[in-house]
Amino acid sequence: MKKLLFSGLLLILLPLAACSDASQTSAVKKVQPLVTGAIPDQDPEKLQRQYTKLAAYLQKELGVPVEYKPVTDYTATVTAFKVGDLDLVWFGGLTGVQARLQVPGAEAIAQRDVDEKFHSVFIANKKTGLQPFKNTNDLQKLKGKTFTFGSESSTSGRLMPQYFLEKAGVKLTDFKGQPGFSGDHDKTIKLVEAGTYEVGAVNEKVWSKRVDSKEVDLNKVEVIWRTPAYYDYHWVINPQVKQRYGEDFVNKVQAAFLKLDPKVPEHKEILDLLQASKFIPTKNENYKQIEEIGRQIGKIK
């Protein structure tokens, strides 16, 4: 009799336990992940490592699932942000402006300390015989040379280099043949190093990192000019996150970036991967110059 009663009790409790587990699983599934992304300005494997580390940190700080989603090119990154496939994106100055213009309410919230005074460098194959330039007017010496930018939508690899070239009186038609568009900074370095192009424009931080890691043959390629400073990279957040996680969520994300401290080993690893000593606040208004130049050269309609 006792066995029958025990068996009956099990039959009653098992479905209840199953329902409880199912409801808990359902509750977990209802928390939609925060999807992060970044313009593919470097080698994809390097990007995967640094942004996966960052995603794990943000998940811990924000208390919601965070995923990093790689994107194929700059334009695709802007499009993914526009349609809501990406919630939080590491944009360059130009792509950040392009994205915010298409998503009302999108906000620039944080940038590295180096991004408020960013620089590009022009690198040259040593066989050209070009010596480091002393001033902007020396850019005239690039006329008749083969030249490559990075991505067509890159701020540091195309927009600002083209702007400074034009200020010095150098038009794209002054180069030997059509200027190239390598796609990213790592490819630009390799193309100039190999002599495929004589000169190229590169993100200074990527150049420095590759030199430090001995990935560049300095017997073949060197820096010949450093641009004046400008605002560049920054994190942009989609306003849709407020509906999903609450009105104060944008402030929480910004605070998580500002909290990164080089004195904390876990934080230092992330900051080193992102080539920063800390993050600082930023705002949409800081990129007015980028927007104006983007319109001048036809990258913003």
N, C-alpha and C positions, 0 to 999 in steps of 0.2 A: 504493500500500500504506500509506504514511504517512498519507494522507488518511483511509483506512478506519479505521486505528488511532485517529486523533484523533477521528473521528466516534463511534467506539465508546466512547471515554473520556468524551466529552461526554454520551452517553446514560446512562452510569453515574452521572456526577457530578450532572447536573441533578436527578434525583429526590432525591438526598441533600441538595442545597441547598434544594430545596423543602420537604423534611421538616424541615430545620433551621429555616427561616423559620417554618414552621407551628408548630413546637414553641415557638419564641420568642414568637410571637403568642399561642399558647395560654397560655404562662406569664404574659404581661401581663394577659390576660383573667381569669386566676384571682385576681388581686389585686382583691378587691371594694372599691369605693369607700367611704370614710367619708362618710356622708350627713348634712349639717348642716341645721338649720332654725331658725326663730325665730317667736315669736308675732307675728302681723301687727298690731302696735300703731301703725304709721304708714303713710304712703302706700307702696303696693307697689313703685313704681319706686325710691324712696329706699332701701328695704330691699334690693332686688335689687342695687343698686350696692355698698352697704356689705358685704353678706355674700358677694358674689362676690369682692371684694377680699380679704376675710378667708380665704375658702376657698383662694385661690391661695397665700396666706402659709402656711396650715397644711399644704398639700400639700408645699410646699418644706421645711418644718421636720420633718414626720413621715415623709416618704418613701413615702407611699401616696396614691392618687388621692382627692381630696376634692371633693365636689359640694354646692352649695347648692340645696335644694329648697323653693320657696315653698309656703305652706299658706294655705288660705282663711280660717280663723278660729281662735280660741283653743282651742275644744274639739277641732277637727280636729288641732291640733298635739299635744295630749295623747294623742289616740287613735293618731296616727302613731308617737309614741314608744313607746306601750304595745305595739303590734303589731310593732315592730321596723323600721318603714319609715324612721325617723329615729334616728341614732346619737348625735348631739350637738346639743342644742337650747338656744337662748337663751330661757329662760322668765322670766316675772315671778314674784314671790314665791308667789302663789297657784297658778298653773299648774304651777310647779316642784314644789310640795308634792303637788298632785293627781297629777302624773306619777310621782313617786317612790313614792307609796303603791301605785300599780298595777304597778310594776316593781321587785321586790325586788332589792337590790344596786345600784340606780341611785344615782349620787353627784353632789352639788353640788360642783364643783371650782374655779370661779373666778368672780369678779365684778369689776366696775369699782370703782375706789376710791370713787366716789360712791354705790355701791349699799348700803353698810353704814349709811349715814345718808341715806336717800332722802326726798324730799318730794313731795307733790302740791300743786297750787295750785287755788284756786277762782277762776274768772274770771266776770265779769259784764258784760253789755251796759250801756254807760254811760247808756242811757235809763232804767234802773231807778233811778238816783240813789243807788245803794248806794256807800258810802264804804269804804275798806279797814278791815277789822276789827282791833281792838286785842287781842282775846282770844277764846278758844274759845266763850264764852257768846254772843258776837255772832252766832254761827251761827243763833240764834233768829230773826234778822231775815230769814232765807231762807224762813220759813213763808209760804205763800201765793204764792210765786214759782214759775215753771216752771223745771225743773231737769233737766239731762241728765248721765249718767255716760258713760264710754267703752264698752268691751266689758263684758258681764255678768261675765266672768271676769278682768277687769283688776284688778291689785293697786292700782296708782296711780290708775286711772280709775274704780274702783268700790269694791273691798273696804275699803281704808283710809279713803277719804272717807266711806263709809257708817258705818264704825266711829266716826269722830270726830263725825259728825252725831248719831249715837245717844247718844254720851257727853254731848253738849250738850243732849240732850232733844229732838232733831228727828227725827221718824219720817218714813218715805217717804210716808205718808198726809198729812203736813202740807204737802206741796207742792201747787201748783195743778195738778190733773190727775195722771196717772201720770208718774213720772220716765222720761226717755228713756234709751236705750242706743244711742249713736251707732255703735259698732263699733270706733272707734279715736280717738286723741287729735287727729289732724289734723281729723277730721270734727267733733269736739266744738268745737274752736276756731272753725271756720267757722259752725257752727250758732248759737253764742252771738254771734259777730260779726254775723251776719245778723239776730239778734233772734228766731230761731225758738224758742230757749230763752233765758230771761233769765240763767240762771246755769249753769255747768258745772264739772266736776272734771277736771283735766288733769295728766298727768305733767309735773313741773316742767322736766325736761331738754328735752322736746320743745317746750314753750312757749318756753323761753329760746332754743332754736335757731331757731325760726320767727320770733321777734322780731328776733334778730340778722341773719337773712337778709331781713328786711323783708317777710315774708309775712303779717304781722298788721297790721290797721289799728288802731293804738292810739288813734285818735279815736273808735272804736266799742266797744272791749272792753279791760278792764284786770283785773289781779289784785286780788282783795279779801281773800284769806286764804291763808296758807301753813301746811300741816299740820306737826305735830311729826314728828321723824325716825322711820324704820322701815327694816328690811331689805327689799330688793326684788330686782331683776333678778339672774340668775346663769346660768352654763352648767351643764347637767346632762348626764352621759354615761351611755349605756346599757351595762350589764355585758357585753352580747354582744360588745363590741369586744375583750375579753380573749381570747375563743376565736378570734377572727379574726386579731388582730395580735400577741397575746402578753400575758402577765400584767402587764408593765410599761407597757403602752400608755397607760393612764389617766394615769400619772405623766408620760409624754411629752407628752400633750395639755395637761395643766396647766402643765408647764414652758414649752410654746410660748406660752401666753397670758401667763405671767409674764415672759417674755423681751421682750415688746413694749416698746420704748424710744422715748420721744418725741424723743430726740436723733438717732435714725436716721430719715431722711426717709421711707422706705417704711413704717416702723412708725408714724410720726406721722400719715401719711395715714389709716391704718386706725383709729388711736386717735381722731382727729378725727371721722371718720365715725361712730364708736361713742360719741362724746361722753365720752371718758375720757382721763385723763392717764396711767393705767396700770391693769393688772389685779392683783388680790390674791387669795390663796387664800380659799376659804370651805368650809363643811361643812353637812351636812343639819340639824344641831342649831340653826343660826342662824335657822331659819324656824319655830320652835315657836310663836311669837306669831302668825304668819300662819296656821298650821294651826288654832290655837285660835279665832281670829276667823272663819276660813272655816267652821268647824263651827257657830259661833254664828249666822251668817247663812244657813246651809243650803247653802253652796257645796262643802262636803266632808261626805260622809255618814259 
